[in-house]
Amino acid sequence: MEFTLDQNKRYGFMPGCSLPSYSPTAVIKTTEYLNETFDKFSAVQKCCGKPTKAVGQYDLFKERFKGLQDDMDDVGIENMIVACQSCKLTFDAASPTPTYSLWEILPVIGLPEELRGKAKDSEILFTIHDSCSTRHLSKLQDGIRWILDELGYKYVESKYSREKTRCCGFGGMVVPANPEVAAKVMKKRVETLDVDNVVVYCAACRSSLLKGGAQAWHILDLIWGPVVNAGDLSPTDVLASPVSSWMNRYKSKKGIMKVVK
């Protein structure tokens, strides 16, 4: 479904689970920007329930998603925007609410003018890791490349990108089920990338690629953070610490509540 901006409708934003666990700053700044852009706007921070579905707990998934849908309906969300690829697929399959990826929304509404071209003088060269769950959703992939072009970053396409992308090692609940296999997949994925500096649009993918030996940035790091230059190191793997992850998720939720009253 093609996104068309309609200011008569109420838009909602849900950042997912891994992004708030990684970067409250990215979540809050994105929420602020969307809140400024849309006349009617709400935000929700909950789990879509995809992990329960992935392990076969279908009744529990239905229960959890119903609670999420009830929350959306209570505040009158007519179009949902998600930053997580798994959330996108889950909503498409389970929700009557039209759902769009943040990465297809941003090229339509644009980036803040002051951010355009901010990295034009940076010499760093990136490649892109596309999320495997949405390997066939080209609009999401196009959006990431549009963002990099708008910011002024240089990048090369790896052999295994877009519809040919490979799993980062986090998918399918393999990390808790078989961590040794997950570690091998993470290392193998990094070996297939053309350069060591990688842009991702999933915080869990970023964690996996760091474990595999790459330097990885989330696309929102590049939008809202300082310009990244050649030789800079990427942020540490926050998701490796459950305590830090949960603290960040709490900070994200508190930040959202301040923005959207």
N, C-alpha and C positions, 0 to 999 in steps of 0.2 A: 504494500500500500504506500503510495507516494505521499510524503509529508507536505502539507500546505498549511501555512500559518493562518490561524483564525482566532483573532483576539476576543471573539465572543465566547469561546470555549475555555473551560478551566483545564490547565495543564498540571500534571503532577510529575514529580521527579523521585526516583528511587535509586540510590547509589549501589545497592546490593550489600553483600557481606564483606568481601575481601577488600574492597576499596576503602570503606570506613575504617577497617582494621589496620590498613596501611597508612593512610594519610588524611587525617581530619582537615588539614589545610585545603587539600584538593577538593574534598567534599563540600566544605563550607564556601569556598570561593566559587565553585560551580553553582551551588545553590543560590548564592547572592546574584550571580550573573543571570541565571534563569528567572529569578524573582524580579529582576529589573526589566527583563525582556518581555515577559508575559503579563498581561493586565490581570489575569486571574491565575493564581498559582498556589499549589500546595506541595508538600513533600512528605514522604513516608520512608522511614528506615526500619525495615523488617526483612526477614529471610523469605524468599519466594517458596521455599520448601523443596527445591530441586534435589538436595542431598537425600531426603527421605524417599523420593521417587526413584533415585538412582540405585538405592539398595533394596528396592522392591516393597517398601512400606507405603503402598498406594492409598490405603485408607487414611493414614496419618498425613500423607501429602495433601489429600483432598481437604482434610480438616484445617490444616495450616493455611492452605491457599484461600480457603473460604474466609478465614479470619482477616487475611490481607485484603481480599476483595471487599469485604464489609467495611474495612477502614477507608478504602478508596471511595466507595459509594457514599459513606457518611459525609465526606468533605466535598463530594460532587465532582471528582476527577473524571473528565471526559476523554482525555488523551494522556497516556502515561509515557514518560521518558525514562529509560533505564541506561545505566552505565555498564552493566554486566551482560556479557553475551549469553550466559546460562539463563539469566532472568529474561532476556529477550525471547529465547525459545520457549521458556516456561509460560510466559504471558501469552505468547501467540497460540499456544496449545490449550491453555486453561482459562483465559480471561476473555470476557466479551468486550473489554475496554481496548480500543485501538492502542497499540504499543509501538514506540519507536526507539531506536538506539540513539543515545546522545551523539554518536559519531556520524549519524545521518542528519541530525538536527543542526549541529554547529555550522555545516556549510550553508544551510538555509538562513539561519539568523545571523551568521558571521561571528567573528571574534571581536573583542574590544579593539577599537582603532589603535590604541597605544601599543598593542602587542604585535601588530602586523609588521613583519620584517625585523623583529627585535634581534634575531639570531643571524642576520645576513652576513655578519663579519666572523661568525664562528667557523673554525676549520675542522670541527669534529665531523666524522662521517658515520652515519648510522645505517643499520639495516632494520627491517621490520619483521617482527614475529606476529603473524596473524593467528588469532584464536581459532583452534580447530573446530570448536562447536558451531561456529558460524562461517565455516570455510566457503559456503556457497552464497553468502549474503554480500554481494559485491559492493553494495552501497556503503556498508560499514567500512570495508577496506578502502574504498575510494575516499571516504571521509577522513580517515587517518592520514592518508597521503596529502589531502587538501590542507589539513591542519599544518603538517610539516612544511608544505610549500608556503603557506601564509606566514608562518613564523620565520622562514628563511633558512631552515636546516637542510643540509645535504644528506642524501641517503641513496643506497643502492638496493635493488631488489635481489634477494637470495633465490636460489633455485627452488627451494621449497617454501613458497609464499602463496598467498591468496588461496585458491582451491587446492593447491598442492601442499599446503602447510602441514607440518607434523606436530603431534601432541607434545606439549612441554613436559609431560610426566605427571601432571597433577590431576588429569581428568579421570572420570570413571571411579572415583573414590579409591584409586590404586595406592595412594600414599598411606592411608591407615591399613589397607588390606595387605599390601606387599611393598614395604618401603624399599627393599633391595631392588626390586624391578623398577620402581619409580626413579630411584637414583640413577640407574643405568639409562633410562629413557631421557632423563634430564641432561645427562652428559652427552648422549648421542645427539640430542637436539641442538645443543650448542656447537657441536662439531660440524653440523650441516650449515651453519650460518657463515656468511662471507666475511663479516668483520666482527670484532669483539663488542662493539657498542650497539646495543639493541633497544629499539622502541617497542613497547608492548601497550595494549589497551585493556589488560586484565592484570590486577594486582597479584593474583595467584600465579599467573604465567611469569610475572617478574620475579617472584620468589623462586620459582623452579629454575629459571635461567641463571639466577645468581648462584644457586646450588650447583648448577652445571658448569660454572666457571666463567660466565659472561659478565659484562657490565650492562645493566639493564635499567631503563627509565620508563616510568609510566608516561603516556602521552600528556596527562594532566600535570606531571612534573614540569614538562617543557612549556606548557601553556602558562601556568601560574607561577612557576619557580624562576630562579635566576637563569640567565643564559648559560648553557653547558658548552664548554670549550674542550678542545683536544687535550687529552691527558687528565681530565676531571674524572673522579670516581663517582659511581652512582650511589644513591642512598643505600644504607644497610638493609638487611633482610629482616624487617620488623616482624613479618609473619612467622618467623622462626621462634618467636617468644609469645606463648599464649597470653601471658600477663600483659605485655605491651600491646598486643592485638586487642584485647578486651578493653584496655584503658583507652586506646584510640577510638574504638567503636563508641564508647561512652562520650568521649569528647566530640565526636562527629554528631552524635544525636543531640547533645546539648547545643552545639553550634547551629544545627538545622533549626532547632526550636527558637533560637534567638532571631534567626533570619525570617522564618515564616511564622507569624503570630496568629 
